[in-house]
Amino acid sequence: MITRGSEWRRWEPHIHAPGTILNNQFGGGDPWGVYLSKLETLTPKIKAIAVTDYYVTETYEQLVEHKANGRLPDVELVFPNIEVRLDVAARSGFVNLHLLVSPESPDHLAQVSRILSRLQFRAFDDCFDCSRSELIRLGRRADPTLLDDPSALAHGATQFKVNFDQLRTVYSNSDWAKNNVLVAVAGGAGDGTSGVRQAADATVRQEIEKFAHVIFASSAAQREFWLGERGVSVDQLRDRYDGCKPCLHGSDAHDQSSTGQPVEDRFSWVKGALTFDALRQACIDPAGRAYVGAEPPRSALPSQAISEVAITGASWASTPHVPLNPGLVAVIGARGSGKTALADIMAAGCDAITPTAWKTDENISPSFLVRANALIGDAKATLTWGGGAVTTRALDGRDANDPWAFPRTRYLSQQFVEELCSSRGASEGLVREIERVIFEAHAHEERDGAANFEQLRERRTLRSQQARQREAEAIAAMSERIAEELEKEALVTTLDKQVVQKRGLIAGYNTDLAKLVVKGTEVQAARHATLSLAAQAVTAQIQAFATQRRVFLAMQDEVRSLRATKAPEMLREAQARHIGSGLNAKQWDDFLLIYKGNVDTALADHIKWADQQISSLTGAPPAPGDPNTSLIADATDLSTVQLSTIKAEMKRLEQFISADQVRERFASSASPSHALSISMLGAAKRKSTSSIVEKPDPSKAGVR
């Protein structure tokens, strides 16, 4: 059982030992003593060794015997690595294949010997099996001068070549081999598949690499390729080579100096228990369980990982000390074995249980510690962190959520996960968790200084929200103007009908007036009517200028209001919307809305001009004169005569036609509405007061 969980440990998957068949340079004397002492003093310490030899397992058996006698106390796993040479040529020899044999089967040596004996090499019109005796026979047949067995065995091993198709067939036909043997192939160019570069051998190379479970290679490029990170994708690896493959590397030592010392400290690291099954797991998860380098990959910062949980004052804790490793992903145990309790205990030690959970009724609380509060007693949890820090918390929550404490982990209880995964739809908890994950997925420098998802979302969408608000306000204003125009258009038909009716009334009134003129004063009455129309026209012009004057006065009021209240308020609102701008008061003054031109002078000039126009049209009343003498010559263009002169002339004529008496007599006999209409006589012929006379001044004023 793994008490601490899967950890990275150094493996030596390819190392020869004294007595290896080929290239044995371990020296004389006591080579095994020197060899074992060298292995025992290596740093980092080797925890698993694959003893390698060509076609046979004698050196593996010897090392197992030495370990049984007390040597290599740190090594917990020893297994055979049988190296064979295929009949496929590489750059400087032949492709080497390795059979990594699980030692867990009690008869693994007999079984692997049986498998090897099925491999045959044909030479000298004979057939030789892959066994020690047959290799010796092949060596002597190739060189009859070799009389001793070791020399003949070594020479036979150099001559024996394994046919790849035959090896693959033997392996595929053996259930024992498929369950207990992993195949590794060298990935280098000298004696590995990278040296198979002939176009005609490309398919053979791919088939060999597809057959292998492990690639013996130490370069980062090879590792990235076999993980689907360089050149080919994971799907392509799965299609061509039956998936990704772990890369491992050994010292391939043939002498004492290189024993356990691969070039550039390219050590092999395997994550898992010190069992052969860890190698199988590395074949399933090459990226997460196999690595080549001076140090294993770090899964977490030591100061942020819990290395041990200690429970004190708890007689009910059968395992009060629980070691943990930085890469722990799961705690496995039977129902009721305490998995949830352990998770809650760690969460309490990390101040990760919320105040709400501590205060919830024990019958409904999601926390195991709250539900078991009556049985907790004075138990405490002490967490030892990888960086050396130690924290202790009471398991009944009495010292939880200290003002100076903060959650050091993110605790998702089983109940919380069940709530997130419920079929009732996206709950607030699920939404908050999604937002938290999204926020933490952003690098610190990409968070715009935000402390949480809400702040980040607000800062990222602020411009869009403000633009949307401005567009909404513009649309609302435009809609209001459109509604006003539609209302005005609806009134056009009604106003047109009223114009027709008023014209008819005016025509009738004119006919009636003609009948009321005193006999002998027809000429004076006609002249009076003409003057009346001219007076109305001039009055309309004066009213237009008066309207413009009132508008100019209102614009002066608006200018004063904008400067005094509106512009400063708009500036304050802008400062509130963009509080993070960092601008000082002087810099903000540049954003105060002001008029582009000198509107004060412009408006004063406009008012003065309107007054002049009104005065010019009105004129001064003429001095009293002979009532029988006309003030305006008959040939004079009345549009050029001032209003006061026209009115004086009309008053002179009224003395002859007794107009006042006519109006009084007619008004007494007419209805009120008719009397009102008489006073409006000629009004329909005036110009609209909305027709503004433009001042002939080219200067304009605007707002920016």
VOGU-3710 file (C-alpha; in Angstrom, 3 decimals, decimal comma):
1> mitrgsewrr> 0,000/0,000/0,000  1,255/3,516/-0,843  0,863/5,541/2,309  2,214/8,771/0,899  0,817/8,520/-2,608  2,607/8,471/-5,936  5,991/10,188/-5,893  8,744/10,754/-8,398  11,564/8,260/-7,876  14,743/7,661/-9,782
11> wephihapgt> 14,863/4,520/-11,901  17,861/3,030/-13,714  16,229/1,127/-16,607  19,396/0,325/-18,563  22,538/-0,612/-16,662  24,934/-3,533/-17,133  26,686/-5,336/-14,280  30,021/-7,110/-13,793  30,098/-10,213/-15,941  27,930/-8,761/-18,726
21> ilnnqfgggd> 28,423/-10,822/-21,880  29,658/-8,058/-24,166  32,076/-5,186/-23,515  32,646/-6,092/-19,868  35,017/-3,402/-18,539  34,259/-3,648/-14,829  37,783/-4,868/-14,051  39,155/-7,647/-11,939  39,562/-8,163/-8,229  36,207/-7,610/-6,554
31> pwgvylskle> 34,195/-5,940/-9,326  30,887/-6,668/-7,640  31,945/-5,043/-4,380  33,043/-1,860/-6,167  29,945/-1,924/-8,349  27,518/-2,272/-5,432  29,278/0,385/-3,362  29,095/2,790/-6,281  25,344/2,215/-6,611  24,815/2,682/-2,871
41> tltpkikaia> 26,512/6,104/-2,823  24,885/7,643/-5,881  22,944/10,895/-5,588  20,053/11,055/-6,208  19,526/7,549/-4,940  18,358/4,871/-7,328  15,165/3,166/-6,196  14,621/0,748/-9,094  17,224/-1,041/-11,237  16,793/-2,971/-14,483
51> vtdyyvtety> 19,890/-5,183/-14,735  20,738/-5,460/-18,423  22,498/-8,227/-20,352  22,406/-9,707/-23,814  19,980/-12,624/-24,252  20,574/-14,002/-20,727  19,740/-13,087/-17,103  22,797/-14,315/-15,106  23,932/-10,831/-13,972  20,367/-10,030/-12,869
61> eqlvehkang> 20,292/-13,196/-10,763  23,624/-12,305/-9,176  22,492/-8,806/-8,232  19,294/-10,203/-6,699  21,435/-12,511/-4,611  23,648/-9,635/-3,424  20,576/-7,652/-2,444  19,246/-10,615/-0,501  22,504/-10,503/1,430  21,946/-6,908/2,538
71> rlpdvelvfp> 23,402/-4,839/-0,259  21,581/-1,942/-1,997  19,234/-1,197/0,954  17,741/1,853/-0,838  16,870/-0,093/-3,962  13,335/-1,473/-3,646  12,808/-2,918/-7,121  15,133/-5,017/-9,271  14,041/-6,560/-12,567  15,757/-8,008/-15,669
81> nievrldvaa> 16,340/-6,086/-18,891  17,139/-8,539/-21,685  18,821/-6,789/-24,605  18,500/-8,385/-28,048  19,717/-7,249/-31,450  17,340/-7,234/-34,353  18,321/-8,097/-37,905  17,583/-4,459/-38,843  20,685/-2,369/-39,530  21,162/1,031/-37,869
91> rsgfvnlhll> 23,862/3,647/-38,472  26,627/1,913/-36,461  25,251/-1,549/-35,896  21,864/-3,106/-35,446  18,729/-1,902/-33,707  18,723/-2,938/-30,040  15,474/-4,065/-28,462  14,961/-4,513/-24,695  12,605/-6,879/-22,929  11,727/-5,430/-19,493
101> vspespdhla> 10,472/-8,351/-17,411  8,249/-8,055/-14,349  9,783/-9,824/-11,317  6,377/-10,170/-9,660  5,784/-13,591/-11,201  7,625/-16,217/-9,112  8,665/-18,166/-12,204  9,510/-15,145/-14,324  13,014/-16,456/-15,112  11,721/-19,783/-16,354
111> qvsrilsrlq> 8,955/-18,103/-18,315  11,214/-15,586/-20,030  13,719/-18,355/-20,870  10,888/-20,289/-22,487  9,902/-17,216/-24,520  13,510/-16,581/-25,618  14,019/-20,192/-26,645  11,324/-19,720/-29,290  13,506/-17,167/-31,056  15,741/-18,848/-33,638
121> frafddcfdc> 18,675/-17,848/-35,798  19,553/-19,813/-38,918  23,226/-20,137/-39,899  25,644/-22,803/-41,097  22,725/-24,863/-42,401  21,537/-25,136/-38,827  19,031/-23,534/-36,454  20,111/-21,994/-33,124  17,742/-21,128/-30,262  18,124/-18,008/-28,121
131> srselirlgr> 19,446/-19,745/-24,994  22,763/-19,809/-23,200  23,796/-23,237/-24,466  22,722/-22,502/-28,031  24,554/-19,170/-28,037  27,720/-20,987/-26,923  27,233/-23,545/-29,705  26,743/-20,746/-32,259  29,908/-18,990/-31,038  32,041/-22,117/-31,404
141> radptllddp> 30,518/-22,889/-34,791  31,410/-19,400/-35,972  34,919/-19,577/-34,410  36,141/-23,109/-33,583  39,176/-21,679/-31,763  37,014/-20,528/-28,860  37,307/-23,313/-26,348  36,006/-21,691/-23,131  32,284/-21,097/-22,647  32,385/-17,344/-21,765
151> salahgatqf> 34,273/-16,490/-24,949  32,055/-18,672/-27,100  28,946/-17,154/-25,434  30,138/-13,621/-26,126  30,950/-14,429/-29,736  27,651/-16,208/-30,224  25,790/-13,173/-28,826  27,438/-10,953/-31,440  26,331/-13,305/-34,226  22,776/-13,978/-33,084
161> kvnfdqlrtv> 20,236/-11,618/-34,676  16,548/-11,733/-33,828  14,088/-11,519/-36,661  11,610/-8,754/-35,819  8,574/-10,488/-37,303  9,430/-13,652/-35,399  9,845/-11,779/-32,123  6,528/-9,980/-32,604  4,778/-13,282/-33,363  6,262/-15,045/-30,320
171> ysnsdwaknn> 5,293/-12,130/-28,078  1,756/-11,893/-29,475  1,175/-15,629/-29,029  2,159/-15,607/-25,342  -0,342/-14,344/-22,776  2,366/-14,466/-20,137  4,643/-12,213/-22,187  1,886/-9,701/-22,871  1,088/-9,512/-19,142  4,647/-9,484/-17,792
181> vlvavaggag> 6,989/-8,062/-20,433  7,273/-4,493/-21,691  9,220/-3,856/-24,875  11,640/-0,925/-25,118  13,600/0,156/-28,167  16,588/2,459/-28,410  15,676/5,735/-30,054  19,196/6,923/-30,896  20,881/6,884/-34,277  23,762/4,535/-33,457
191> dgtsgvrqaa> 21,857/1,424/-32,374  18,318/2,740/-32,359  15,455/3,360/-34,731  16,674/6,864/-35,582  19,547/5,175/-37,424  17,124/3,351/-39,727  17,058/5,984/-42,448  16,842/4,077/-45,687  13,611/4,826/-47,517  13,064/1,111/-48,015
201> datvrqeiek> 13,196/0,549/-44,230  10,808/3,360/-43,209  7,915/0,941/-42,727  10,086/-1,444/-40,689  11,155/1,428/-38,422  7,556/2,493/-37,873  6,495/-1,076/-37,099  9,299/-1,503/-34,540  8,392/1,754/-32,798  4,727/0,802/-32,891
211> fahvifassa> 5,550/-2,574/-31,273  7,567/-0,954/-28,458  5,999/0,262/-25,201  8,973/2,420/-24,108  11,513/4,516/-26,031  15,045/4,662/-24,638  15,879/8,302/-25,409  17,064/11,260/-23,349  16,685/14,294/-25,606  13,883/16,776/-25,076
221> aqrefwlger> 13,049/16,644/-28,793  12,434/12,885/-28,638  10,287/13,223/-25,541  8,204/16,011/-27,080  7,740/13,956/-30,261  6,494/10,888/-28,399  4,118/13,036/-26,344  2,554/14,521/-29,477  4,043/17,960/-28,862  6,421/18,132/-31,837
231> gvsvdqlrdr> 5,922/17,182/-35,454  2,891/14,966/-34,947  -0,289/15,174/-32,895  -1,542/12,750/-30,288  -4,130/11,457/-32,766  -1,405/10,817/-35,332  0,686/8,962/-32,733  -2,346/6,888/-31,859  -2,937/6,069/-35,519  0,677/5,295/-36,469
241> ydgckpclhg> 2,285/4,041/-33,259  -0,590/2,900/-31,005  -0,366/6,093/-28,935  2,093/8,161/-26,945  5,094/6,476/-25,355  7,261/7,260/-22,329  10,922/8,094/-22,860  13,430/6,686/-20,346  17,203/6,751/-20,197  19,855/4,781/-18,380
251> sdahdqsstg> 23,588/4,957/-17,947  24,128/1,826/-20,118  27,208/1,339/-17,911  29,835/-1,185/-19,010  32,457/0,016/-16,511  32,700/1,206/-12,907  33,160/4,914/-13,703  29,904/5,244/-15,672  27,816/3,106/-13,327  24,610/4,995/-12,636
261> qpvedrfswv> 26,089/8,152/-14,211  24,261/8,974/-17,471  25,665/11,803/-19,589  24,593/15,288/-18,455  22,748/13,817/-15,460  19,878/12,680/-17,634  18,267/10,527/-14,965  15,043/8,609/-15,428  12,163/9,485/-13,101  8,995/7,428/-12,780
271> kgaltfdalr> 6,028/8,549/-10,717  4,353/5,788/-8,750  5,003/2,972/-6,345  8,231/1,038/-6,597  6,562/-1,800/-8,447  6,676/-2,946/-12,045  3,101/-1,751/-12,340  4,361/1,858/-12,115  6,139/1,241/-15,429  2,878/0,029/-16,937
281> qacidpagra> 1,158/3,186/-15,666  3,907/5,289/-17,275  3,035/3,660/-20,606  -0,595/4,740/-20,096  0,274/8,276/-18,941  3,711/9,108/-20,409  3,445/12,854/-19,814  2,483/12,575/-16,164  4,508/9,570/-14,992  7,823/9,479/-16,895
291> yvgaepprsa> 10,504/12,130/-17,160  14,199/12,432/-18,033  16,234/15,166/-16,364  18,503/16,099/-13,499  15,481/16,557/-11,198  11,887/15,373/-11,374  9,247/17,890/-12,441  7,725/19,910/-9,637  3,987/19,556/-9,285  3,608/22,338/-6,695
301> lpsqaiseva> 5,645/24,853/-4,750  6,845/23,197/-1,533  5,501/26,012/0,653  2,034/25,550/-0,892  1,805/21,780/-0,486  0,941/19,792/2,646  3,545/17,158/3,433  1,925/15,633/6,543  -1,295/15,685/8,559  -1,057/14,888/12,283
311> itgaswastp> -4,155/14,391/14,451  -3,593/14,817/18,184  -5,937/14,243/21,123  -8,075/11,884/19,077  -8,279/8,307/20,331  -10,669/7,579/17,473  -7,982/8,250/14,821  -6,444/4,903/13,911  -3,835/6,580/11,655  -3,000/9,872/13,399
321> hvplnpglva> -0,086/10,593/11,053  -0,828/10,725/7,330  2,061/11,629/4,986  1,147/13,344/1,705  3,027/14,187/-1,461  2,769/17,335/-3,618  1,184/15,492/-6,542  -1,586/13,795/-4,575  -4,823/13,661/-6,575  -6,927/11,024/-4,805
331> vigargsgkt> -7,394/9,260/-1,480  -8,644/5,719/-1,993  -10,445/3,663/0,605  -13,548/1,671/1,342  -16,839/3,274/2,362  -16,610/4,515/5,937  -12,807/4,352/6,044  -12,523/8,093/6,770  -11,800/9,704/3,393  -14,304/12,531/3,953
341> aladimaagc> -13,119/12,964/7,539  -9,506/13,311/6,377  -10,514/15,898/3,766  -12,451/17,880/6,390  -9,555/17,700/8,830  -7,154/19,095/6,225  -9,675/21,800/5,303  -9,985/22,797/8,969  -6,204/23,027/9,255  -6,171/25,283/6,176
351> daitptawkt> -9,001/27,551/7,447  -10,932/26,476/4,349  -14,247/25,618/6,050  -16,529/28,631/5,755  -18,025/30,353/8,825  -21,473/29,422/7,517  -20,588/25,721/7,519  -19,252/25,911/11,097  -22,446/27,626/12,310  -24,893/25,371/10,434
361> denispsflv> -26,976/22,957/12,465  -25,080/19,686/12,934  -27,944/17,702/11,426  -27,740/19,455/8,069  -24,168/20,770/7,931  -22,110/19,612/4,932  -19,037/19,369/7,186  -18,230/16,019/8,767  -16,540/17,786/11,685  -19,680/19,787/12,482
371> ranaligdak> -21,877/16,702/12,320  -19,464/14,819/14,594  -18,874/17,789/16,908  -20,124/15,952/19,992  -17,427/13,284/19,523  -14,514/15,500/18,468  -13,456/16,515/21,959  -10,176/18,427/22,159  -8,736/16,915/18,986  -6,516/19,114/16,878
381> atltwgggav> -5,054/18,904/13,385  -1,465/19,899/12,722  -0,465/20,440/9,111  3,181/20,428/8,097  3,800/22,253/4,837  6,529/21,428/2,356  8,314/24,672/3,135  8,534/23,815/6,835  5,626/25,900/8,144  3,303/24,282/10,702
391> ttraldgrda> -0,337/25,211/11,427  -2,535/23,782/14,172  -6,319/24,117/14,409  -8,926/22,707/16,774  -11,287/20,298/15,019  -14,376/21,656/16,775  -13,963/25,032/15,051  -13,321/27,094/18,186  -10,337/28,864/16,602  -11,623/28,834/13,039
401> ndpwafprtr> -11,797/31,944/10,880  -9,448/34,037/12,971  -9,388/37,660/11,737  -5,764/37,187/10,720  -6,348/33,815/9,036  -7,189/33,206/5,390  -8,089/30,029/3,459  -4,872/28,421/2,226  -6,703/25,896/0,049  -9,885/25,710/-1,988
411> ylsqqfveel> -12,109/23,072/-0,368  -14,911/21,570/-2,425  -16,791/19,195/-0,162  -18,666/16,192/-1,496  -21,978/17,939/-0,838  -20,759/21,028/-2,693  -19,774/18,964/-5,724  -23,098/17,113/-5,666  -24,891/20,463/-5,593  -22,883/21,692/-8,577
421> cssrgasegl> -23,607/18,534/-10,539  -27,310/18,392/-9,729  -29,876/18,290/-12,527  -31,659/21,420/-11,281  -29,720/23,701/-13,566  -26,951/26,206/-12,982  -27,101/27,179/-9,334  -25,487/30,302/-7,906  -22,763/28,121/-6,461  -21,969/26,617/-9,865
431> vreiervife> -21,941/30,045/-11,498  -19,609/31,406/-8,815  -17,314/28,414/-9,219  -17,195/28,839/-12,998  -16,421/32,528/-12,563  -13,670/31,711/-10,063  -12,069/29,217/-12,447  -12,212/31,719/-15,314  -10,686/34,438/-13,148  -7,847/32,238/-11,897
441> ahaheerdga> -7,141/31,084/-15,463  -5,981/34,632/-16,209  -2,362/35,403/-15,440  -1,846/37,921/-12,640  -0,653/40,601/-15,030  -3,772/40,091/-17,186  -6,269/40,768/-14,372  -6,142/44,568/-14,665  -5,650/44,839/-10,909  -8,969/43,113/-10,186
451> anfeqlrerr> -9,336/41,036/-7,029  -12,179/38,828/-8,274  -14,220/37,941/-11,332  -16,827/40,650/-10,744  -14,202/43,398/-10,738  -12,470/41,961/-13,811  -15,768/41,709/-15,690  -16,687/45,282/-14,757  -13,333/46,645/-15,877  -13,328/44,710/-19,131
461> tlrsqqarqr> -16,906/45,703/-20,023  -16,940/49,268/-18,677  -16,423/50,930/-22,053  -19,037/48,748/-23,714  -21,541/49,430/-20,943  -20,995/53,188/-21,150  -21,225/53,106/-24,951  -24,428/51,084/-24,682  -25,894/53,608/-22,248  -24,985/56,500/-24,530
471> eaeaiaamse> -26,533/54,776/-27,528  -29,670/53,981/-25,540  -30,006/57,616/-24,519  -29,479/58,742/-28,137  -32,112/56,271/-29,349  -34,561/57,471/-26,691  -34,041/61,117/-27,700  -34,431/60,269/-31,366  -37,584/58,281/-30,645  -39,030/61,247/-28,790
481> riaeelekea> -38,322/63,554/-31,721  -39,851/61,067/-34,147  -42,970/60,877/-31,969  -43,227/64,657/-31,962  -42,907/64,775/-35,747  -45,566/62,099/-36,133  -47,890/64,110/-33,895  -47,285/67,224/-35,999  -47,894/65,301/-39,215  -51,186/64,057/-37,778
491> lvttldkqvv> -52,233/67,702/-37,207  -51,543/68,790/-40,809  -54,863/67,519/-42,180  -56,820/69,197/-39,394  -54,943/72,484/-39,839  -55,477/72,395/-43,617  -59,227/72,113/-43,064  -59,119/74,991/-40,589  -57,243/77,158/-43,152  -59,938/76,543/-45,754
501> qkrgliagyn> -62,646/77,439/-43,224  -60,837/80,605/-42,105  -60,371/81,767/-45,692  -64,094/81,410/-46,284  -64,852/83,442/-43,163  -62,423/86,166/-44,217  -64,015/86,409/-47,660  -67,438/86,747/-46,041  -66,217/89,394/-43,635  -64,703/91,393/-46,482
511> tdlaklvvkg> -68,027/91,321/-48,351  -69,872/92,425/-45,234  -67,452/95,243/-44,603  -67,886/96,520/-48,129  -71,619/96,864/-47,495  -71,063/98,813/-44,281  -68,910/101,538/-45,781  -70,526/105,050/-45,460  -71,653/106,422/-48,785  -69,128/108,836/-50,263
521> tevqaarhat> -66,152/107,356/-48,376  -65,496/104,355/-50,618  -62,072/105,642/-51,709  -60,961/106,316/-48,126  -62,245/102,846/-47,039  -60,326/101,075/-49,824  -57,188/103,033/-48,884  -57,722/102,133/-45,230  -57,996/98,421/-46,110  -54,778/98,592/-48,134
531> lslaaqavta> -52,960/100,303/-45,271  -54,347/97,717/-42,862  -52,828/94,887/-44,911  -49,491/96,697/-45,090  -49,569/97,255/-41,335  -50,227/93,588/-40,762  -47,249/92,641/-42,948  -44,906/94,993/-41,091  -46,286/93,811/-37,748  -45,541/90,215/-38,757
541> qiqafatqrr> -41,913/91,166/-39,462  -41,646/92,980/-36,155  -43,068/89,946/-34,337  -40,540/87,687/-36,084  -37,666/89,897/-34,903  -39,208/89,998/-31,428  -39,329/86,192/-31,409  -35,660/86,030/-32,357  -34,858/88,504/-29,595  -36,635/86,298/-27,022
551> vflamqdevr> -34,668/83,265/-28,312  -31,373/85,166/-27,969  -32,290/86,081/-24,387  -33,152/82,412/-23,638  -29,824/81,359/-25,147  -28,057/83,789/-22,798  -29,828/82,108/-19,881  -28,808/78,668/-21,192  -25,169/79,740/-21,548  -25,114/80,973/-17,948
561> slratkapem> -26,793/77,739/-16,765  -24,345/75,516/-18,658  -21,373/77,321/-17,185  -22,727/77,476/-13,652  -24,304/74,017/-13,240  -24,443/71,675/-16,230  -20,795/71,660/-17,351  -19,372/71,260/-13,808  -21,884/68,481/-13,090  -20,996/66,662/-16,330
571> lreaqarhig> -17,327/66,923/-15,352  -18,067/65,474/-11,901  -19,995/62,586/-13,498  -17,071/61,870/-15,871  -14,670/61,858/-12,909  -16,924/59,369/-11,098  -17,163/57,090/-14,151  -13,405/57,133/-14,738  -12,181/57,201/-11,166  -9,125/55,134/-12,036
581> sglnakqwdd> -7,761/57,617/-14,592  -5,177/59,032/-12,201  -5,681/62,585/-13,509  -5,225/65,429/-11,055  -7,622/68,370/-10,653  -5,677/70,561/-13,060  -5,665/67,871/-15,723  -9,392/67,282/-15,258  -10,006/70,997/-15,926  -9,114/70,319/-19,568
591> flliykgnvd> -12,271/68,193/-19,831  -14,635/70,987/-18,703  -17,100/71,752/-21,505  -16,776/75,328/-22,789  -18,098/77,220/-25,805  -15,834/77,258/-28,800  -16,533/80,903/-29,636  -17,247/84,154/-27,736  -20,965/83,437/-27,354  -21,527/86,290/-24,888
601> taladhikwa> -20,493/88,924/-27,416  -22,271/87,089/-30,230  -25,590/86,934/-28,369  -25,324/90,585/-27,246  -24,752/91,566/-30,880  -27,729/89,468/-31,986  -30,034/91,152/-29,433  -28,777/94,580/-30,448  -29,363/93,737/-34,111  -32,951/92,518/-33,372
611> dqqissltga> -33,676/95,739/-31,478  -32,379/97,760/-34,420  -34,555/95,857/-36,863  -37,654/96,327/-34,709  -36,906/100,019/-34,278  -36,321/100,430/-38,004  -39,651/98,777/-38,875  -41,606/100,590/-36,185  -40,235/104,093/-36,676  -41,231/107,285/-34,861
621> ppapgdpnts> -44,802/108,647/-35,082  -45,043/111,606/-37,490  -45,802/115,087/-36,162  -49,515/116,162/-36,261  -50,477/117,998/-39,479  -53,372/118,895/-41,697  -55,968/116,074/-41,420  -56,923/116,628/-45,053  -53,384/116,004/-46,265  -52,246/112,401/-46,789
631> liadatdlst> -49,123/111,301/-44,870  -48,287/108,693/-47,515  -48,341/109,365/-51,212  -50,544/107,079/-53,279  -47,609/105,881/-55,414  -45,460/105,019/-52,380  -44,477/101,323/-51,921  -46,153/100,568/-48,578  -43,622/97,798/-47,800  -41,013/100,530/-47,338
641> vqlstikaem> -43,137/102,646/-44,976  -42,617/102,357/-41,195  -45,437/100,989/-39,069  -45,960/104,177/-37,020  -46,524/106,219/-40,219  -48,981/103,630/-41,575  -50,947/103,670/-38,329  -51,010/107,492/-38,298  -52,370/107,514/-41,850  -55,003/104,905/-40,964
651> krleqfisad> -56,085/107,036/-38,005  -56,441/110,101/-40,279  -58,640/108,136/-42,719  -60,837/106,760/-39,936  -62,034/110,325/-39,253  -63,598/110,415/-42,731  -65,178/106,957/-42,861  -66,325/106,830/-39,242  -64,742/103,390/-38,912  -65,271/103,268/-35,162
661> qvrerfassa> -69,027/103,668/-35,542  -69,095/101,031/-38,297  -67,220/98,551/-36,114  -69,431/99,222/-33,081  -72,628/98,855/-35,136  -71,410/95,677/-36,802  -70,115/94,182/-33,566  -73,455/94,756/-31,805  -75,253/92,766/-34,519  -72,678/89,947/-34,830
671> spshalsism> -72,130/86,875/-32,682  -69,126/86,763/-30,325  -67,273/84,388/-32,620  -67,819/86,694/-35,565  -66,582/89,670/-33,572  -63,451/87,694/-32,744  -63,015/86,772/-36,384  -63,245/90,447/-37,409  -60,381/91,260/-35,080  -58,422/88,467/-36,775
681> lgaakrksts> -59,162/89,847/-40,238  -56,121/89,467/-42,437  -54,214/87,316/-39,890  -54,246/84,304/-42,208  -52,300/86,316/-44,744  -49,443/87,059/-42,381  -46,178/85,271/-42,538  -45,711/82,488/-39,996  -43,982/83,645/-36,840  -41,751/80,606/-37,181
691> sivekpdpsk> -40,104/82,225/-40,210  -37,100/83,829/-38,514  -35,345/86,703/-40,226  -31,664/85,745/-40,338  -29,291/88,422/-39,200  -26,800/89,254/-41,956  -23,871/88,543/-39,586  -21,514/85,773/-40,728  -20,127/85,064/-37,232  -21,370/81,813/-35,694
701> agvr> -21,080/80,378/-32,188  -21,052/76,695/-31,188  -20,434/74,428/-28,225  -17,720/71,860/-27,884
//
